[in-house]
């Protein structure tokens, strides 16, 4: 835990007592703050009281006495409309902040030079966060990893000059962290997402830009227009920026091509890593992730050779291009975290002969954008609510089978892949859908896929 000692003696209101909210309340109490916490769920209020946190109805509270209001990131700040607690805080002139902001203030209070890597982006940030943490650990650093990837930031050990925090951040968390100024800020990409919470793409991009604008070093993948524009603005302002791209570099930085990563410094370009044979970093998108990890490690002064060696031992992230096992020539990959078409595109681009399991609760746009990859699909296996719509998209472009449920899809895909003459057939769960029609989360869906695959006779685990 990181006790928030910079708030000792101050009065704070807090709304939202889920995982990160309860961790925040406990960290504030441990640091000596006086907290009144609230939630719409009575069970969460009871759990907070069991941990020594005072709870009550913030509607009846005297807001004039609060020094700050801590809002959980899942609670609406601006769109589709502010939560009632936000209205009360604003009416009283109380600052509205989140758990990341509290961490930033505690870092400034305890160890302002403590290494702090903050990573954001619409897609790919979880794998990159895990990869950066992995290579820094193997390069000899004390690393704490958390944020949006799982462990709440205030549940981690406190900031210290010999300890690096590697934190995945959503746009919701950035929106509640006005003083964020990481040692290294990473922007992976910006594509339409969470517009119901930000209103417009311009608002969404502006929130993402704040993370890198305050960083000592910004690492930006410049392969989409909004990210490229943010990169150019920071360069024009004289800020230290490292560009990552698959195309032409706008100066010094890292370029990725196929499985290889190259670094350009001045007029010299050299290859620094080749990921061929690293199953957990399959695909060009993982070469991008590796380039980012190399850039972050370099900014923190880590040895390049140790970082390159660490790439080869990356175990991968559960539910994101996770190799579950092999059955003869057939490899089974769990990409349940691909809950939209943009994310599924990365998986399809990584495989040449795919037995593709997809479907679930559909997202806007469906899979129309994936049409260029349909020639790679040996056969598709459709599950969940989206099955009929996806069948219409695939009709005439790739063979498909209505399976309905994941167990039927795995059995059919495994049998068809085993009969394929292709030298490297892949059974891929990359749903391009949310899970909520049949599963409570993408993790539950991915766990079920893994269990089904591991039950296949003769499976060899990686």
C-alpha positions, -999 to +999 in steps of 0.1 A: +000+000+000+010+036-005-003+056+025-013+091+012+006+110+038+005+143+018-032+144+028-027+139+065-052+159+086-072+169+056-109+162+051-119+144+019-151+131+004-149+099-017-174+083-040-171+048-055-160+019-033-152-008-059-117-023-061-097+009-067-121+030-046-117+009-015-079+008-020-079+046-022-100+051+009-077+027+029-046+045+016-060+079+026-069+066+061-035+050+065-019+084+056-039+102+082-067+118+062-102+122+074-124+105+049-162+102+044-168+076+017-200+067-001-213+042-027-246+033-042-240-003-031-247-009+006-225-040+006-195-019-006-202+006+022-202-022+047-169-036+034-153-002+037-165+002+073-149-032+080-116-017+068-119+013+092-133+038+066-160+061+077-190+060+054-221+081+050-245+099+026-226+126+007-259+141-003-264+152+033-227+162+039-214+197+044-192+201+013-178+234+024-155+216+048-138+193+022-103+198+009-109+175-021-133+151-036-120+117-048-140+101-075-136+066-088-127+065-125-158+045-135-182+072-123-191+098-149-173+131-146-187+150-176-206+127-200-233+116-206-239+138-176-220+144-144-227+122-115-247+139-087-217+139-065-197+158-091-224+185-092-222+188-054-184+191-054-184+217-082-211+237-065-189+239-034-157+247-053-141+214-042-113+199-064-123+166-080-094+141-083-088+104-086-064+078-072-037+085-098-037+122-088-032+111-051-003+089-062+013+118-081+010+142-051+025+115-028+053+110-052+060+147-053+059+147-015+081+117-009+104+111-039+098+135-068+125+118-088+111+083-084+108+066-118+072+067-130+061+053-163+025+060-174+011+042-204-021+050-223-038+043-256-070+030-270-056-005-277-024-024-267-016-006-235-020-037-212+005-058-231+029-029-234+026-022-196+033-058-188+062-059-213+078-027-199+075-040-164+091-073-174+121-059-192+128-034-164+127-062-138+151-083-158+173-053-162+177-052-124+150-027-114+126-029-085+093-026-104+057-020-092+030-026-120-006-017-118-033+009-125-059+000-152-041-034-158-053-048-124-037-037-091-049-003-079-021+022-080-024+030-042-022-007-034+013-008-047+044+000-027+052+037-022+073+057-047+110+057-040+140+067-060+152+031-065+117+018-074+099+022-108+062+023-111+048+011-144+012+021-146-015+015-173-039+045-174-073+048-190-087+081-202-110+081-172-080+080-148-061+107-167-092+129-166-089+129-128-051+135-126-045+172-133-009+172-121+003+140-138+039+144-148+055+110-153+092+103-159+081+086-191+047+091-207+036+066-234+009+071-260+002+040-280-027+051-303-059+070-304-090+055-322-127+062-314-136+048-280-154+058-248-171+087-267-201+082-244-178+093-216-159+121-234-185+134-258-163+139-289-131+125-304-115+159-298-122+157-261-110+121-259-077+129-277-072+160-255-074+138-224-049+113-238-026+142-248-023+154-212-005+122-201+024+128-225+023+167-223+036+167-187+061+139-191+098+144-187+101+122-219+072+114-241+072+081-261+045+083-289+035+058-316+028+081-345+008+057-367-025+074-364-034+111-371-044+122-336-012+107-321+010+122-348-006+156-342+002+154-305+038+143-313+042+173-336+028+197-310+052+186-284+082+187-308+072+223-318+071+232-281+106+218-276+096+189-254+117+157-254+098+132-276+107+097-289+087+086-320+078+050-327+064+041-361+060+015-388+066+041-414+091+069-419+105+084-387+100+121-381+135+123-366+152+101-341+133+071-327+124+035-333+109+018-363+094-016-364+090-039-395+078-075-394+094-090-363+123-066-362+129-033-343+153-006-356+167+025-339+176+057-356+199+082-340+210+111-363+220+095-396+226+060-382+199+033-382+206-001-367+186-032-358+183-037-321+159-066-318+145-096-338+114-112-322+112-143-345+106-174-324+092-154-294+056-169-293+044-143-268+054-115-291+039-128-323+028-102-349+038-068-360+018-051-333+041-068-307+071-055-326+056-021-319+052-030-282+088-041-281+099-008-297+080+011-270+096-010-242+131-004-256+124+034-258+111+035-222+140+014-208+165+037-227+148+068-212+153+053-177+189+044-184+185+006-185+211-015-204+199-021-239+215-056-241+197-067-209+164-053-223+167-071-256+175-104-238+145-099-216+121-096-246+128-132-254+115-144-220+083-123-219+055-147-208+028-127-224-004-113-210-034-135-202-062-132-228-040-112-252-024-134-279-018-159-251-005-192-265-025-219-246-009-249-262-002-270-293-018-301-307+006-314-334+009-285-359-021-266-345-015-237-321-043-224-299-043-187-290-065-169-265-071-133-275-103-129-255-092-093-246-100-084-283-134-069-275-135-047-306-125-050-343-094-028-340-080-051-314-090-083-333-072-069-363-039-072-346-045-109-340-056-116-375-026-098-389-004-121-369-016-153-384-017-167-420-042-196-417-068-190-391-096-210-376-113-180-361-137-181-331-156-148-328-188-133-315-204-121-284-221-088-276-214-067-307-198-033-308-207-006-332-193-012-367-191-050-363-163-066-383-167-048-416-133-031-411-116-066-409-126-076-445-090-073-458-081-101-434-109-125-444-086-143-470-065-155-440-096-171-424-097-208-432-131-210-414-149-189-388-169-202-358-197-179-347-209-176-311-232-153-291-255-124-301-234-112-330-235-145-349-261-136-375-246-101-382-211-116-385-224-144-408-237-116-431-203-099-431-184-131-438-208-144-465-190-151-497-156-141-482-149-169-458-166-201-447-183-201-414-202-222-389-229-212-365-218-227-332-237-207-306-214-215-277-177-216-271-175-253-263-190-262-297-167-237-314-135-250-299-144-286-307-152-278-343-122-255-348-098-280-333-110-308-356-109-287-387-075-272-379-061-308-373-073-318-408-058-287-425-028-293-447-013-259-438+020-261-419+010-236-392-028-236-386-040-214-357-072-218-337-078-182-326-103-169-301-104-132-310-141-123-305-142-086-317-171-083-292-178-077-256-185-108-235-216-098-216-241-118-236-227-151-222-199-142-198-194-116-170-161-105-184-136-111-212-114-128-185-141-154-177-145-160-215-108-165-220-105-188-189-133-210-204-115-211-237-082-221-220-099-248-200-116-262-231-083-263-250-064-278-221-089-306-220-081-317-256-062-351-255-025-348-264-022-310-259+013-297-253+014-266-232+040-239-239 
